[in-house]
Amino acid sequence: MTSENSTHDDQLIRELREGREDAFRQVVAQHQQRVINICYRFVLDRAEAEDLAQETFIEIHRSIESFRGQSSLTTWIYRIAVTKSLDFIRKQGRAKRGGGLSAILRLDHMKVDLPAPASVGPDRMLAEQERKGVLGQALNTLPEKQRIAFVLSKYDGISYQEIAEVLKTSLSSVESLIHRARNNLQKQLRSYYEKTMGAERPQESDQNDVK
């Protein structure tokens, strides 16, 4: 965080603690769309994502006095959004019902390129929805922290440092989580092609999906 941004955050936090509604409206205006996007990435439902975003901002308003500035205001907001989303998923029992495919990525609205190996003919190419499903299922096999770190980095463009603060872990741990997630996904995709498509090994382009 730059000194200018830090100063702006400090002032905004003071105004929030003073109960100034214009400061709260500013926070909502600045972060609302990103918070909705993060929540939607996990719950895959626009209405639920908007509700969770509203809960996130209510929590910000209610908990601003307990914010100690150990992370940036933005990162704190992201952390609340992720926590609200994961709590919602757990309460709905989606993970137990195999809901990770739909609960982790908005695959139906995302460009997910999973080309088949060159040795596979056009008549054996996977359908688009199946290609999405393969990647989604591979993501669903990852441990929770690997999934969160990978999704926030690749699909939400959040920096490693911010992810470290969201997960309350070190930068090196985030780097390790994402590295292991990539390796695990590559193994899953390679295994799928070898077992299902009968291909000896996927092309390099297959692995680019998880880079």
Secondary structure, DSSP 8 states (H G I E B T S, - for coil): --HHHHHHHHHHHHHHHTT-HHHHHHHHHHHHHHHHHHHHHHH--HHHHHHHHHHHHHHHHHHGGG--SSS-HHHHHHHHHHHHHHHHHHHHTTTTTTTHHHHH--GGGS-------TTS-GGG---HHHHHHHHHHHHHTS-HHHHHHHHHHHTT---HHHHHHHHTS-HHHHHHHHHHHHHHHHHHHHHHIIIII--SS--HHHHGGG-
